[in-house]
């Protein structure tokens, strides 16, 4: 249908199909999903990392599914990595996964069934933050890191804020 001075009229069948075809062809390619990460979009990851990020999904039978988003800048690489696995004993598996944090573990309220945050700093790579948690029988790990020690985008405070936002998103999508 087309508008004609406030009146709605029918567009002939072939012309209507042609208009639909032109509209579909004219859609920007960014409207298509760039990856198949079930828990977070490339656009959301880009916002968390402070620039356009490229995502990659790794799903290997018997392994946790991993989504890795990378944002490259001038002399810096920022990464958001999410892993999710289904565990027959999720609480026990969460405790095993959380050992990577050592004593630097703080509980987070209102994220999944159990979630904890810790530093993911790597002396060789750079600063980062990590969340480990679970939603029902799904154990997840989220890490945001940067290779730049004094990153102006992923500062220590920004890392803490953004890891919490990522955890909310992932846990919400796991429910």
N, C-alpha and C positions, 0 to 999 in steps of 0.2 A: 504494500500500500504506500501511497505517496501523499504528501500534504500539498494542497493547492489552495493557498489563501485561507487556511483554516479548515478547509473541507478535506476529507480523506477520500481518496479515490484508489481504485485497484490499479496495480501495475500489471501489464500484460505478462503472462506466464514466462515466456522466453526472456523478456527483458528483465523480469524479476530474478530469474536464475542467473543471468549475466551479471546483474548488479551484485548478487550474493557472491559469485565467483570472484569478481574484482575485489570485493571487500576481504575475502579470505586470503587471496593472493597478496594483498597489500598489508597484511598483518606483519608486524615486526618479528624477526626471528627470535628476539629475546623473550617473546611470549611463550615459547616452548620450554619445557623443563630441560635444564642442562644436565641434570644428574638424577639419580633415582634414590637419593637419601630419604628415608621414610620419616626422619625426625626433625629435619631442619632444611630450609631451602637455601639455595645459593645466595639469594638476595639477603636473607636474614644473616647468613654467615658473613657476607660482605660488610654489612653494617656492624657486626660485632668485631670484625678485624680492621675496620677503618679504611676499606677500599675494595675495589672489585676483586672478588675471590673466585677461584676455580675449584670445583668440587670433583671428588672421585669416590666411588663406592667400591668396596671390596667385600664380596660375599663368598666365602669359602666354606663348604660343608664341614661341620665339626668345629668351626672357628667362630669367634664373635664377628658379627657384621660391623664393618668400620666405614665411616664417612670421614674423609679428610678434605678440608678446605684450605687452600693456600692463597695468600695475598702477597704479591711481590712488590717491593718498592725500591727506591734508591738505596742500595746497601742493606736492605732488610727483608726478611722473610717472616711473615706472620702466619701461624697455623692454628686451625681449630680442628680437633680430632674427636670423633664420637665413636665409641664402640658399645654395642649392645649384644648381650647373649642371654639365651634362655637357660636357666639353671634349675635342675631338679631340687636342689637344696639352696634356694636363693640367699638366705641369711648367711649360711656358711660360706657360699661363694663370694658374697659381698665382703665378708671379713677377710677372706684370702686376698681379694683384689685391693682392699684398703691398706694392706700391709705396705704397699709401695709408698704410702704417705709417712710411714713411721709414726713418731709421736706428734707430728705436726698436723693433727686431725681435729677439725671442729665440726660439730653437728650443724646441719642447716635445717631449719623448720620449714614445713609446708612445701617440700620438694619430694615427691614420691612417697614411698613408705619409710625409707631411711635414706638419708643423704648426708654426705660429709664433704668438706672442702679442705684442701691443703695446698701448699706451695708445690709447684712443679718446676722450680728453678733448676737449671742445668748449667753448671759452671762452664761447660764447653759450648753450649748452645745459647742460653740466655734465660731471662725470667719467664715465668709462666704460673698458671693456676690450674688446679685439677679438682673436679668433683667426681666422687664415686657414690653411687646410690642404687636403689632398686625400686621398681614398680611391679608389684606382685612377684612373678617368677622371672622377671627380666632385670638383669644386672647391667648397669651402664657406667661408663667412664667418659668424662668430657675433659679435654685439655685445651687450653688456649695458651699459646706461647709466641714469643718473638725472639729473633736472633740479635736484636739491638739492645744492648744493656741499658741505655738511657733513651728508650723509645718514647717519643713525644706523644704518640697515639695510644699505645698500650703501656701506660704508666702503671705503677703498682696499684693505685686506686682504680684505674680503668680496668685492669685485669680482674680485680675482685668484683666489680660491678658487672662486667660482661660475662664472667663465668656463671654468676648467679642468673643472669638473663638467659643464657644458653641452657642452664639446668632447668629453669622453669619451662622453656620451650620443649625440651626433649622429654622431660617427665610428663608434661601435659599431653604430648603426642603418644606416649607409651600407654596412657590410661585408655 
